[in-house]
Amino acid sequence: MVVAPTLRTIVRRLPLGLTVLAGEDALDRPVRWVAVSELEDPTPFLEGGELVLTTGMRLDAARAQPYIRRLVARGVTGLGFGVGLGHETIPAELLEAAAGAGLPLVEVPRETPFVAVGKAVSDLLAAEQYEEISRAFATQGRLTRAALRPEGPRAVIDRLAGELGGWAALLDEAGAVRHAAGRGAAGAEAVAPEIGRLRGRTREGTPASLAFSTPGEHVVVQPLGARRIRGFFAVGLGRPFTPVEHTVVNAAGSLLTLAMEHGREHLAAERRVRSAVLRLLLAGEVEAGREALERLGDRLGDGPLVVLAAGGGREAVLEAAGEEFAVADDDRVVVVVPAGRAEETAGALQEHGPVGVGAPVGPEELRAGLDQADRALAAARRGAGPVMRFADLAGQGLLSLLDAGAAAAFSAALLAPLREYGSRADLLESLHAYLACNGHWDAAAQRLGVHRHTLRYRMRRVAELLGRDLDDPAARAELWVALNV
């Protein structure tokens, strides 16, 4: 049997800047899980043995002592306090209470995300292979991604109802249902009368959580908001909640609060992570990229992938991409989707600007797919169409793949001697006819309506002016490109 890591092991092994400020004598207690909670009383959702992480959104001097007492009574292993968001430093009252109770108190710096601590502890616990815990962790990852969608809290409610197999609802401050999802969602209307009881539970009108049961149904209600209540959310099941399901509900509550208070900050952080993952994939570090995505509860998808490059406003394009893997990079947004969703995604993105679509590729070929998408986007920006596909672009010939500005400069420089040769503009026309007829004198002369000897004289003059051998296939190819740009 694998023994859970101690808090001392976690603090020593993790290069995350964790600092023990109290309870050093109790660091050898095992840590069986990491729980993130901003509730004044998270103990209904704990089993004991957890490292609780919080930013202290609802903690002040008066609540510090009761908060620590509840954690100790529940058998919590330690408390990690994130500084730099709600508090610049750990409140002295909380530090004193933890030291007096012998509860280890660890400072988590602002630059260290809670998810990094959770991921590291999860790695140490991986040998235990708790299937239900793994499922709960994946559920939290999916809930996190839902919170980062444009519809934010509503997406979390939809996902939570589906994950737990019950119903979930978002309520306003008065208890009116704003959004509900899942089987039996009509039961959310019965929560409103309980909101009054919830408000009366604590001082200063800041409610705690509430759990109640009716025949055949079990309901949990939590408040949302940091410094003031902005609403509530409720979850109902036809059976009692398991401890892991309580953890999932607790995570959803934190996500909903953070989505309301710090939605933009979290969205920007997620995009930075995805941008870093994209760079790994494009650099050929496919396994590292996959592992990073799995840590986030994300994945590239099975089968061929298609890379899309979209112009237009970044924020609008990112919103249009929805849950697809999308990052803003340079002057466009790069979107990676399974091949089966490429057309649907391109249709959504074209509402905001030109779109280039690469050909289907494997994960190891994403760099080539992005190059194709960029070339197609360049053609779309030149006016070839709102959506350009690389396959169609290649079918239009070599000239469609050339950069318009570079090709025009090349043509002007190469043909300048012919344009500057007095008034003999017929040299360009004669050269075009000669090349179009693949060097056949009679056919080219007939096309121009001149004698073949006249055409021969003109081609000798062209060769002299350009300094090129017109019998050389390479010279002919360059001249043909220059004439057709």
CORUR-V982452 format. One record per run of one state. SS is the DSSP state (H for helix, E for strand, L for the rest). FROM is the first residue (numbers start at 1). TO is the last residue. Records with the same first field share a line. If there is no record, write none. Layout:
# CORUR-V982452
SS: FROM-TO  FROM-TO
This chain:
# CORUR-V982452
L: 1-5  14-18  23-23  27-29  31-32  37-42  46-49  55-60  75-77  83-91  102-103  109-113  129-130  148-152  165-166  172-176  183-184  200-202  206-209  215-216  225-230  238-242  283-285  296-304  311-313  322-324  330-331  350-354  358-360  362-362  385-386  396-397  402-403  420-425  437-440  449-451  467-472  485-485
E: 6-6  19-22  30-30  33-36  50-54  78-82  104-108  167-171  177-182  210-214  217-224  231-237  305-310  325-329  332-338  355-357  361-361  387-389
H: 7-13  24-26  43-45  61-74  92-101  114-128  131-147  153-164  185-199  203-205  243-282  286-295  314-321  339-349  363-384  390-395  398-401  404-419  426-436  441-448  452-466  473-484
